[in-house]
Amino acid sequence: MGPPLLLACLLAPLCARGASPAQPGATALGSPRAWWQHEGLRRVKRAWVIPPISISENHKRIPHLLVQIKSDKQQPGGVIYSIKGPGVDEEPLGIFSIDKFSGKVFLNAMLDREENDRFRLKAFALDLGGMTLEDPTDLEIIVVDQNDNRPLFRQDVFTGHVVEGAEPGTCVMTADATDADDPDTDNAALRYSILEQGTAGMFSINATTGEICTARPGLDRETVGVYNLTVQAADMSGDGLTTTATAVIYLEDINDNPPEFTKEEFSMEVEEQATGLDVGKVFVHDKDLAGSPNWLAKFTILEGDPEGAFIIHTDPHTNDGVLSVAKPLDHEVRDRFELTVSVQNERPLEPTAPASPRALATVRVRVRDVNEAPIFRENPRRVSVLEGAPPGTPVTTYTASDPDIRQLQTLTYALLYDPADWLQLDPHAGTIRTKRELLHPSAYLQGGWYIALVLARDDAEPPLSATGTLSIEILEVNDHAPLLQPLAGVLCGRPGRGGNLLLGATDDDRPPHGAPFHFQLSPQHPQLARNWSITRFNVTHAVLAVLAELPQGLYSLPLLLRDSGSPPREQQQLLNLSVCHCGRDGICQDALAGLGAAGVRGRRRALRKGLLQRSRDDMRDNILNYDEQGGGEEDQDAYDINQLRHPELFSPRVKPPVRRDAPLSSATPPGPRKLPSSPSDIEDFINEGLEAADSDPSVPPYDTALIYDYEGSGSIASPLSSIVSSLTDEDQDYDYLSEWGPRFRRLADLYGQ
C-alpha cells in the first residue's frame, strides 16, 4: 500500500469515521477489528469522511471558503475533485463550488435559513483518467438561524363577542401570531401584550397564548358597545422583533333596560263612528339594542276603557304605541276618554338589571261630533198581511231614528224598492198601506214573502240616508176548494178485476190549506155506497173501487172533496165514468176499447164488420144515467147509444168529452169536412170528425162524436168518401143521408134541414 492520504479541514478537525464502502474489509475506527489491527501495529486504511459544516444565514463576505477536502488515495499524478447536489447542479444553482485540483469548497451567495436550512451534497475523487479513487462521500452544510423575521399575526383584525355584564375571566378570543425563524431558538419565542384599549382596562391577554379575556366587571353595552384593542407580539421572549394587530370586541345586548315613555301625558282626537282608525301614538325610549327582542315594547290599556273601545299595538319600526279604535264611538254617548297606558318589554328583564316600576302614561282622547246616518233599529222589519187584502189596508209604520240627538234634524221616508207597486208610504210618518190588491200567486212573492225597501233621509248638509228592509208575509187564506183530477175515467165493471180508478186533486192554496185531501161519495146520495167505495191512497190521491158488478155504460158519480185548511173548504164535483166489459185480465174488452187498441196498434182492420153493424144487437137506443144505483127505465136522460163508443175514452189523440155546461162558442157547427189530400187511412178522417164534433157546443155532452166505421166490401151504404166527393163553397143538401139507414140518422140530423 502507498502512503496514506490525509483529509484536512479548515473549519473542523479531521475525523476518521471508517473505511470507504468501496474498500472491502474496511471498518470504522473504533470497531473491534480496527482496534485489533491498531493493537497489532498494522497500518489502518483511513476513509475520507467530512463532518457537517455550519454557516450562518445572511453571510455577506463571499465567496467564502467553507472546507477543503482531500483523498487518502491521492496518486502521484494528482486527483480531480467535484461536488454535486442542491446548490451546485440542482436548484438553487450556483450557491456552492469546488476547486477541482485543491478540493476547496466555496460559498458563492447569501443563504436564507427560512428557505433552506441545510444542504446535502456528494463529494467525488477521480484520478486523471477519470477513474473513481474513492466512493462518494456526504458533505452536509447546515445554515445557522439569525433573528431576521418579525412575528406575524394570522390576521390584521380579530373580531370577538361577549355579552354585556360578563364576569371577569370570560375569554373572548385568541389573537395568535407566527414567526418564520427557528422555533427551537429564542428567535421564534413570542410574547403577547395589549398596547392600547382605552382607560378602563376591561380586557387582558395571555402573554404566551394570546387569549384575550375580560379583566374587570362592569361591561355595559349602553355605555360602550365596541372595544378596539391594539395587540403586540414580540420574539426573543418579548425582547426581539415586534408586530401589532387590532382586536375588535363587540358587547352583546341583554335586556337590562326597561322602556320608558318620553312624557307622562298624550292628547289625541278622533271622529265618532270611526272603526279601525289609528288615533295617535305614544312615544317610548329603550336603551337596549334597537330592533332586538330586548328592545321590543308591549303596551297595555289599564284603565279608562271598560267597554274595549280602543286597542293599542306596537309599531315594529319605531317601537312606539299606536292607539286605534276597536268599536264605533258615539259622541252623544261619550265625548272624551282618559286612558292609563303601561309599557314593558316583550322579554322579561335580566335578573341583574336594576329594579324599576312599570312605566305609565295618561292618554286623553276627545271624540268629535259628526253627522250620522239614520238607523232602522229593526232591520229587517217583518210583518204579515192576509192574502187578498183590499187597497188601503194598513201594513206597518216603519221609521228610523237619528243618532244626532244634539242636532235638530228631520227625517223623511220613501219607497226605494216596491217591485209590484203594491204599497204607499207616508213620507213623514213612515206609515205603509196597501195601494191595491196583490193577486196570488204572484211573481213578486218569494216563498210567500213580499220584499220592499224603505229609504230614510235626514236634512243635514250633506244629507245621509239609511235603508230598511220590509219583509211582508202574505198569509195564506183558504179561498180555494180542491179540484178533482181527472174529471173522467174508465174502469171495468167487475169488482177486483180492474174495477179501480186512481183519483187525484189539486188546490191553488198553499200549505197548510191544501193537502191532505179528503175524498168521499156525496153524503146527499147515501145509496152510492152500495156499489162504490173510496179509500185513501196518499195525501193527494184516493182509489175509487167497484163493489158490485155493474153493467156497461156511462155514470156520473157525485163526489165531495175537502182540503185541510182552517177552516176547510169543500166542493161537490161530478166524476164521469165509463164502465166497460172486463176481460180475463181486468182490461176493458168492449167495442170502444177495441177501437182504441186498433188505432194504437197500427190501424188493424180487425173490426172490419164495424161498430155500426154490432149496433143492431142493441135492444134500446138510450142508456140510464144513474145518480143513484138502482134507478129504472123511468130514470132516463136520453143519452144516445153512440156515446158508449166514444174513442176519446181510450185514445190519447182525442180530447175529453165536452161537458153539458161548457160555455157556448161563437163558432157555428162546421159543414162536412174536406178529406186530407190523398188519404191513406180512414182513421185520420175519423179522428178529424171527432175533433170537429167535440168543438160543437150546440149538442148534449157525449153525443157529438160522429163515429164512422170503415165497412169494407159488402156495406149496405155507399162509401163515406162520397160525402166529400163534390165539396164546394156552396150549401149542400144532406137530406139523402137519412136514406142510408139508421146508422147515419145522426149525421142527417146534424147536417140536414
Beta strands, then each sheet from edge to edge (+ up, - down):
strand 1: 53-56
strand 2: 64-68
strand 3: 80-84
strand 4: 96-98
strand 5: 104-107
strand 6: 118-126
strand 7: 132-144
strand 8: 152-153
strand 9: 157-163
strand 10: 171-174
strand 11: 177-178
strand 12: 191-196
strand 13: 203-205
strand 14: 211-214
strand 15: 226-234
strand 16: 242-252
strand 17: 260-261
strand 18: 265-271
strand 19: 278-282
strand 20: 284-285
strand 21: 297-303
strand 22: 310-314
strand 23: 321-325
strand 24: 336-345
strand 25: 359-368
strand 26: 381-386
strand 27: 394-397
strand 28: 412-417
strand 29: 423-425
strand 30: 431-434
strand 31: 449-457
strand 32: 465-475
strand 33: 483-485
strand 34: 488-492
strand 35: 500-506
strand 36: 518-521
strand 37: 532-536
strand 38: 541-546
strand 39: 553-562
strand 40: 570-580
strand 41: 622-624
strand 42: 636-640
sheet 1: 1+ 7+ 6- 3+
sheet 2: 2+ 5- 4+
sheet 3: 8+ 11-
sheet 4: 9+ 16+ 15- 12+
sheet 5: 10+ 14- 13+
sheet 6: 17+ 20-
sheet 7: 18+ 25+ 24- 21+
sheet 8: 19+ 23- 22+
sheet 9: 26+ 32+ 31- 28+
sheet 10: 27+ 30- 29+
sheet 11: 33+ 35- 38+ 37-
sheet 12: 34+ 40+ 39- 36+
sheet 13: 41+ 42-
end
